[in-house]
Amino acid sequence: MFELDGEYTVPAAFSGALLFAAAYAAWRVNKLDPDRSWICLAILFAFMGVDEVAGLHEALTEWTGIHWQILYIPIVAIAAVGWLGALKRARTIGLAGGAS
């Protein structure tokens, strides 16, 4: 029930909840500073939350026979672009320690 590497456990549910909170936070920041990078992060965090809670990555590995890290490379690439865009925007509006 408390195995850190397991699916459908308390730590997985907690991690999923944190990811959903991050998605909500990115969505709220987008209301203050409308930009695609915040939407990208919100969608990414929401997807990661669903994946963590439902164990999608494990099912994908079983269905395809390809390790999930290989399948998630395009998602990671899109996430990196969104993250860099959001970081740049955060610096310009003062969320990341940058001056306006």
Secondary structure as GFF3:
##gff-version 3
##sequence-region A 1 100
A	DSSP	alpha_helix	10	32	.	.	.	ID=ss1
A	DSSP	alpha_helix	36	54	.	.	.	ID=ss2
A	DSSP	alpha_helix	56	64	.	.	.	ID=ss3
A	DSSP	alpha_helix	68	71	.	.	.	ID=ss4
A	DSSP	alpha_helix	73	93	.	.	.	ID=ss5
###
